[in-house]
């Protein structure tokens, strides 16, 4: 036997051990960066949650809920702006010590981050034979690093509860057409009006039963609040809902909606409503058309992401902590990059394109728009193109993703075909149907 044929096999155990060490180092390094990212948010000091609790104390003392007002250096005056059903759920927390309420809200948000990230990345790991625990750990840490999560935690917001309800519905209940399909979206809509865009999505995709359940759930929750607080409910739905001045200055950089962008162009005066409504109509029609295409292709995660981006763009007020939807966009782009056929020049170009967009989006949403910038409180109109781009980063990124996300990109979480693809991938089969298709 020659020396070449007698050479010992590679030390695969050593290689495996080295990979594990590198993965642990990567996770620890990312975890070590997180505290620095949260430093700017410490000044928020759970500001929004404290407003909720003060408003609940005011309400419990027999005062009209929507008369509560608190001075603010940026917005002038702040009010309680959520629907009455949200007030019903918040009111019991007012009897607890503030520290306990903060601990409960923070814990629930953290649990929500872990659960929803697992829903997003585990099927991705299975399809592409990636180490599940490592990918989940990196995914959770990255989601905690994103500005929207940091702002949600440090302001004491309820956004992650809405995300859990919407994702559970769109990714699991709706594709299975179960009896509970639509309930999560309905509850989220009753808590905060933004999720109502997902009822429009259900109608656009002809999920008639789920749309009816979502609408009925939102209506029942709203009527329950009306039975408990009829005067406050009447006032909210007939007046406060339409009083956009109650939610703050629309030209403030933290408002990353189309209306916010237009407000920064026309500041200090508000923009005309007609151009905004035209833009809203175009974005809703185009975004939901692409979401319908994604749904028909069996890609509920892509459809969910497109619908969430549409909602963020068309809402008059979209604070930075509202825009969770960049996170599933990164998952969609990562899956498309990993699924692209590298053996052809066109496939290699697509892989580089999706990967670049995924990394770029991740970098933008981690650094953020307002966390590390002090835009001040004066009207924010500017003639500087660079400053204009910086102040409207999320709006422009959302528009870019609305056009470029591959509607054939992810055969996904919650669907029967997605679970079968994940199982076949775990057995060593080549993942099927996960890649972006030309022209989609």
C-alpha positions as CSV (number, residue, x, y, z in Angstrom):
1,X,0.0,0.0,0.0
2,X,1.4,3.4,-1.0
3,X,2.0,6.2,1.4
4,X,-0.7,8.2,-0.3
5,X,-3.4,5.5,0.1
6,X,-2.3,4.8,3.6
7,X,-2.7,8.4,4.8
8,X,-5.0,8.7,7.8
9,X,-8.4,10.2,7.3
10,X,-9.1,13.8,8.1
11,X,-9.8,14.5,11.8
12,X,-13.5,15.2,11.3
13,X,-14.1,15.2,15.1
14,X,-11.5,18.0,15.4
15,X,-13.1,19.9,12.5
16,X,-16.5,19.6,14.1
17,X,-15.1,20.7,17.4
18,X,-13.6,23.7,15.7
19,X,-16.8,24.7,14.1
20,X,-18.6,24.5,17.4
21,X,-16.1,26.7,19.1
22,X,-16.4,29.3,16.3
23,X,-20.2,29.3,16.6
24,X,-20.0,29.8,20.4
25,X,-17.5,32.7,19.9
26,X,-19.8,34.2,17.3
27,X,-22.9,34.0,19.6
28,X,-20.9,35.4,22.6
29,X,-19.5,38.3,20.5
30,X,-22.9,39.3,19.2
31,X,-24.3,39.1,22.8
32,X,-21.5,41.3,24.0
33,X,-22.4,44.0,21.5
34,X,-26.1,44.2,22.6
35,X,-25.6,46.3,25.7
36,X,-23.9,49.1,23.7
37,X,-26.9,49.1,21.3
38,X,-29.3,49.6,24.1
39,X,-27.4,52.5,25.7
40,X,-29.2,55.3,23.8
41,X,-32.6,53.8,24.6
42,X,-32.0,54.0,28.4
43,X,-33.1,57.6,28.2
44,X,-36.6,56.5,27.2
45,X,-37.0,54.9,30.7
46,X,-40.2,53.1,29.7
47,X,-41.8,56.4,28.8
48,X,-44.8,55.1,26.8
49,X,-45.6,52.4,29.4
50,X,-45.6,55.1,32.1
51,X,-48.0,57.2,30.1
52,X,-50.3,54.1,29.8
53,X,-50.2,53.6,33.5
54,X,-50.8,57.3,34.3
55,X,-53.7,57.3,31.9
56,X,-55.2,54.2,33.6
57,X,-54.9,55.9,37.0
58,X,-56.6,59.0,35.6
59,X,-59.4,56.8,34.1
60,X,-59.8,54.7,37.3
61,X,-60.3,58.0,39.2
62,X,-63.4,58.6,37.2
63,X,-62.0,61.0,34.5
64,X,-62.7,60.6,30.8
65,X,-60.0,58.4,29.4
66,X,-59.2,60.5,26.4
67,X,-58.9,63.7,28.4
68,X,-55.6,62.6,29.8
69,X,-52.7,64.8,28.6
70,X,-49.0,64.9,29.4
71,X,-46.6,67.6,28.3
72,X,-43.7,66.5,26.1
73,X,-40.6,68.4,24.9
74,X,-40.7,66.8,21.4
75,X,-44.4,66.4,20.7
76,X,-45.8,69.2,22.8
77,X,-48.6,67.2,24.4
78,X,-49.2,63.5,24.6
79,X,-52.5,61.6,25.0
80,X,-53.8,58.1,25.4
81,X,-54.5,57.2,21.8
82,X,-55.2,53.4,21.8
83,X,-58.7,52.0,21.3
84,X,-60.9,51.4,24.4
85,X,-60.3,47.6,24.2
86,X,-56.6,48.1,24.7
87,X,-57.4,50.3,27.8
88,X,-59.4,47.4,29.2
89,X,-56.4,45.1,28.9
90,X,-54.0,47.7,30.3
91,X,-56.2,48.8,33.3
92,X,-55.5,45.8,35.6
93,X,-51.8,46.6,35.4
94,X,-52.4,49.9,37.0
95,X,-53.0,48.2,40.4
96,X,-49.5,46.7,40.3
97,X,-46.3,48.5,41.3
98,X,-44.8,50.2,38.3
99,X,-41.7,48.1,38.6
100,X,-43.7,44.9,38.4
101,X,-45.6,46.1,35.3
102,X,-42.3,47.0,33.6
103,X,-40.9,43.6,34.4
104,X,-44.0,41.8,33.0
105,X,-44.0,43.9,29.8
106,X,-40.3,43.4,29.3
107,X,-40.5,39.6,29.9
108,X,-43.4,39.2,27.6
109,X,-41.6,41.1,24.8
110,X,-38.5,39.0,25.2
111,X,-40.6,35.8,25.1
112,X,-42.3,37.1,22.0
113,X,-39.0,37.8,20.3
114,X,-37.8,34.2,21.0
115,X,-41.0,32.6,19.9
116,X,-41.5,34.5,16.7
117,X,-37.8,34.3,15.7
118,X,-38.1,30.5,16.1
119,X,-41.1,30.5,13.8
120,X,-39.1,32.4,11.2
121,X,-35.7,30.8,11.2
122,X,-36.1,27.1,12.2
123,X,-37.7,26.2,8.8
124,X,-34.9,28.1,7.1
125,X,-32.3,26.1,9.0
126,X,-34.1,22.8,8.1
127,X,-34.3,23.6,4.4
128,X,-30.7,24.5,4.1
129,X,-29.1,22.0,6.5
130,X,-27.9,24.7,8.9
131,X,-27.2,24.1,12.6
132,X,-30.6,24.8,14.2
133,X,-29.5,25.9,17.7
134,X,-26.7,28.2,16.3
135,X,-29.0,29.8,13.7
136,X,-31.8,30.3,16.3
137,X,-29.3,31.9,18.7
138,X,-27.9,34.2,16.1
139,X,-31.4,35.1,14.9
140,X,-32.7,35.9,18.4
141,X,-29.7,38.1,19.2
142,X,-30.0,39.9,15.9
143,X,-33.7,40.6,16.5
144,X,-32.9,41.9,19.9
145,X,-30.3,44.1,18.2
146,X,-32.8,45.7,15.8
147,X,-33.9,49.2,16.5
148,X,-37.6,48.4,16.5
149,X,-37.1,45.8,19.2
150,X,-34.8,48.1,21.3
151,X,-37.4,50.9,21.1
152,X,-40.2,48.5,21.9
153,X,-38.4,47.3,25.1
154,X,-37.1,50.7,26.3
155,X,-40.3,52.6,25.7
156,X,-42.5,49.7,27.2
157,X,-44.5,49.2,24.0
158,X,-47.0,46.4,23.2
159,X,-45.8,45.8,19.6
160,X,-44.5,42.3,20.1
161,X,-47.9,41.1,21.4
162,X,-49.4,42.3,18.1
163,X,-46.6,40.6,16.1
164,X,-47.2,37.3,17.9
165,X,-51.0,37.4,17.2
166,X,-50.5,38.3,13.5
167,X,-47.7,35.8,12.8
168,X,-49.5,33.0,14.5
169,X,-52.6,33.7,12.4
170,X,-51.0,34.4,9.0
171,X,-48.3,31.7,9.1
172,X,-50.2,28.9,10.8
173,X,-54.0,29.3,11.3
174,X,-54.9,30.9,7.9
175,X,-52.9,28.4,5.7
176,X,-54.6,25.5,7.5
177,X,-58.0,27.2,7.2
178,X,-58.7,26.3,10.8
179,X,-61.6,27.4,12.9
180,X,-59.4,30.0,14.7
181,X,-58.1,31.5,11.5
182,X,-58.5,35.3,11.7
183,X,-58.9,35.5,15.5
184,X,-55.3,36.7,16.0
185,X,-55.6,39.4,13.4
186,X,-59.0,40.5,14.8
187,X,-57.7,40.8,18.4
188,X,-54.6,42.7,17.2
189,X,-56.8,45.1,15.2
190,X,-59.0,45.8,18.3
191,X,-55.9,46.6,20.3
192,X,-54.3,48.9,17.7
193,X,-55.7,49.8,14.4
194,X,-52.6,49.2,12.3
195,X,-53.2,45.4,12.0
196,X,-56.4,46.0,10.1
197,X,-54.3,46.0,6.9
198,X,-54.1,42.2,7.4
199,X,-57.9,42.0,7.2
200,X,-57.6,43.7,3.8
201,X,-55.0,41.1,2.9
202,X,-57.4,38.3,3.8
203,X,-60.0,39.8,1.6
204,X,-57.5,40.3,-1.3
205,X,-56.5,36.6,-1.1
206,X,-60.2,35.6,-0.9
207,X,-59.9,34.1,2.5
208,X,-63.5,35.0,3.1
209,X,-64.0,32.9,6.3
210,X,-60.8,34.1,7.9
211,X,-61.6,37.7,7.0
212,X,-65.1,37.4,8.5
213,X,-63.7,35.8,11.7
214,X,-61.1,38.6,12.0
215,X,-63.7,41.3,11.5
216,X,-66.2,39.6,13.9
217,X,-63.4,39.2,16.5
218,X,-62.4,42.9,16.3
219,X,-66.1,43.9,16.4
220,X,-66.9,41.7,19.5
221,X,-63.8,43.1,21.3
222,X,-64.8,46.6,20.5
223,X,-68.4,46.1,21.6
224,X,-67.1,44.5,24.8
225,X,-65.1,47.7,25.5
226,X,-68.2,49.8,24.6
227,X,-70.3,47.9,27.1
228,X,-67.8,48.6,29.8
229,X,-67.0,52.2,28.8
230,X,-69.7,53.5,26.5
231,X,-68.9,57.2,26.6
232,X,-65.1,56.7,26.1
233,X,-65.8,54.3,23.2
234,X,-68.3,56.7,21.5
235,X,-65.8,59.5,21.9
236,X,-62.9,57.5,20.5
237,X,-64.7,56.2,17.4
238,X,-66.5,59.4,16.5
239,X,-63.8,61.9,17.3
240,X,-60.4,60.9,18.7
241,X,-59.8,58.3,15.9
242,X,-59.8,61.1,13.4
243,X,-57.8,63.7,15.4
244,X,-54.4,63.1,14.0
245,X,-52.9,65.9,16.1
246,X,-53.3,63.7,19.2
247,X,-50.6,61.3,18.1
248,X,-47.8,63.8,17.8
249,X,-46.0,65.8,15.2
250,X,-46.1,64.1,11.8
251,X,-42.8,65.7,10.6
252,X,-40.8,64.2,13.5
253,X,-38.1,61.9,12.1
254,X,-39.3,59.0,14.2
255,X,-42.5,58.9,12.0
256,X,-41.3,56.7,9.2
257,X,-44.4,56.6,7.1
258,X,-45.2,58.1,3.7
259,X,-47.1,60.9,5.5
260,X,-44.1,61.5,7.6
261,X,-41.9,61.8,4.6
262,X,-44.2,64.2,2.9
263,X,-44.5,66.2,6.2
264,X,-40.7,66.6,6.3
265,X,-40.8,67.9,2.7
266,X,-43.5,70.5,3.5
267,X,-42.6,71.4,7.1
268,X,-43.5,73.4,9.0
269,X,-46.9,73.1,7.2
270,X,-48.7,69.8,6.8
271,X,-48.8,68.2,3.4
272,X,-51.9,68.2,1.3
273,X,-54.0,65.1,1.7
274,X,-54.7,64.4,-2.0
275,X,-51.1,63.5,-3.0
276,X,-50.8,61.4,0.1
277,X,-54.0,59.5,-0.6
278,X,-52.8,58.9,-4.2
279,X,-49.6,57.5,-2.9
280,X,-51.5,55.4,-0.4
281,X,-53.7,53.9,-3.1
282,X,-50.8,53.0,-5.3
283,X,-48.8,51.4,-2.4
284,X,-51.8,49.4,-1.2
285,X,-52.8,48.2,-4.7
286,X,-49.2,47.2,-5.7
287,X,-48.2,45.8,-2.3
288,X,-51.3,43.6,-1.9
289,X,-51.1,42.5,-5.5
290,X,-47.6,41.2,-4.8
291,X,-48.8,39.7,-1.5
292,X,-51.6,37.8,-3.4
293,X,-49.0,36.5,-5.9
294,X,-46.9,35.3,-3.0
295,X,-49.9,33.6,-1.3
296,X,-50.8,31.8,-4.5
297,X,-47.2,30.6,-4.8
298,X,-47.4,29.1,-1.3
299,X,-45.3,31.8,0.3
300,X,-47.2,33.1,3.4
301,X,-44.1,34.6,4.9
302,X,-43.5,36.8,1.9
303,X,-47.1,37.8,1.8
304,X,-47.0,38.6,5.5
305,X,-43.9,40.8,5.1
306,X,-45.3,42.7,2.1
307,X,-48.6,43.3,3.9
308,X,-46.8,44.6,7.0
309,X,-44.6,46.9,4.9
310,X,-47.7,48.3,3.2
311,X,-49.3,49.0,6.6
312,X,-46.2,50.7,7.8
313,X,-46.1,52.9,4.7
314,X,-49.7,54.0,4.6
315,X,-50.4,54.6,8.2
316,X,-50.3,58.4,9.0
317,X,-48.0,57.7,12.0
318,X,-45.5,54.8,11.9
319,X,-43.0,55.2,14.7
320,X,-39.7,53.3,14.4
321,X,-40.8,50.8,17.0
322,X,-43.8,49.8,14.9
323,X,-41.7,48.5,11.9
324,X,-41.1,44.9,12.8
325,X,-41.6,43.8,9.2
326,X,-38.0,44.3,8.1
327,X,-37.1,41.3,10.2
328,X,-39.1,38.7,8.2
329,X,-37.9,40.5,5.0
330,X,-34.3,39.6,6.0
331,X,-35.4,36.0,6.4
332,X,-37.0,36.0,3.0
333,X,-33.9,37.5,1.4
334,X,-31.6,35.1,3.2
335,X,-33.6,32.1,2.0
336,X,-33.6,33.4,-1.6
337,X,-29.8,33.9,-1.5
338,X,-29.2,30.4,-0.1
339,X,-31.6,28.8,-2.6
340,X,-30.2,30.5,-5.7
341,X,-28.4,28.1,-8.1
342,X,-24.7,29.1,-7.9
343,X,-23.8,26.9,-10.9
344,X,-25.1,29.4,-13.4
345,X,-23.9,33.0,-13.8
346,X,-27.5,34.3,-13.5
347,X,-28.0,32.2,-10.3
348,X,-24.7,33.5,-8.8
349,X,-25.7,37.1,-9.5
350,X,-29.1,36.6,-7.9
351,X,-27.4,35.0,-4.9
352,X,-25.1,38.0,-4.5
353,X,-27.9,40.4,-5.0
354,X,-30.2,38.8,-2.4
355,X,-27.3,38.4,0.1
356,X,-26.3,42.0,-0.3
357,X,-29.8,43.3,0.2
358,X,-30.2,41.0,3.3
359,X,-26.9,42.2,4.8
360,X,-27.7,45.9,3.9
361,X,-31.2,45.7,5.4
362,X,-29.8,44.1,8.6
363,X,-27.2,46.8,9.0
364,X,-29.7,49.6,8.5
365,X,-32.3,48.3,10.9
366,X,-29.7,47.6,13.6
367,X,-28.1,51.0,13.4
368,X,-31.6,52.5,13.0
369,X,-33.0,56.0,12.2
370,X,-33.3,57.7,15.6
371,X,-31.4,55.7,18.2
372,X,-28.0,57.2,17.4
373,X,-29.1,60.5,15.9
374,X,-30.3,63.7,17.7
375,X,-32.6,65.3,15.2
376,X,-33.8,67.9,17.7
377,X,-37.4,69.2,18.1
378,X,-37.5,72.0,15.5
379,X,-39.4,71.5,12.2
380,X,-37.2,69.0,10.2
381,X,-37.5,70.3,6.7
382,X,-34.1,70.2,5.0
383,X,-32.6,70.8,1.6
384,X,-29.7,68.5,2.1
385,X,-30.1,65.2,0.0
386,X,-28.0,63.3,2.4
387,X,-30.0,64.4,5.4
388,X,-33.2,63.7,3.5
389,X,-32.1,60.1,2.9
390,X,-31.0,59.7,6.6
391,X,-34.3,61.1,7.9
392,X,-36.4,58.9,5.7
393,X,-34.3,55.7,5.7
394,X,-37.0,53.3,6.7
395,X,-39.6,54.7,4.4
396,X,-37.3,54.4,1.4
397,X,-36.1,50.9,2.5
398,X,-39.7,49.8,2.8
399,X,-40.5,51.0,-0.7
400,X,-37.4,49.2,-2.0
401,X,-38.3,45.9,-0.4
402,X,-41.9,46.2,-1.5
403,X,-40.6,46.1,-5.1
404,X,-37.7,43.7,-4.8
405,X,-38.8,41.0,-2.3
406,X,-39.0,37.7,-4.3
407,X,-42.6,36.5,-4.2
408,X,-41.2,33.0,-5.1
409,X,-38.6,33.2,-2.3
410,X,-39.7,31.1,0.7
411,X,-41.9,28.0,0.8
412,X,-42.6,28.7,4.3
413,X,-43.4,28.4,7.9
414,X,-46.8,27.1,8.8
415,X,-47.7,25.6,5.4
416,X,-47.9,21.9,4.9
417,X,-45.6,22.0,2.0
418,X,-43.1,24.0,4.0
419,X,-43.0,21.5,6.8
420,X,-42.6,18.6,4.3
421,X,-39.7,20.5,2.7
422,X,-38.1,21.0,6.0
423,X,-38.5,17.3,6.9
424,X,-37.1,16.2,3.5
425,X,-34.2,18.6,4.0
426,X,-33.4,17.1,7.4
427,X,-33.2,13.7,5.7
428,X,-30.6,15.0,3.3
429,X,-32.7,15.6,0.3
430,X,-32.2,18.6,-1.8
431,X,-34.5,21.4,-0.8
432,X,-37.1,22.0,-3.4
433,X,-38.9,25.2,-4.4
434,X,-37.2,27.5,-1.9
435,X,-35.3,29.7,-4.3
436,X,-36.3,32.9,-6.1
437,X,-37.7,32.3,-9.5
438,X,-36.6,34.5,-12.5
439,X,-38.8,37.4,-13.1
440,X,-40.7,37.1,-9.8
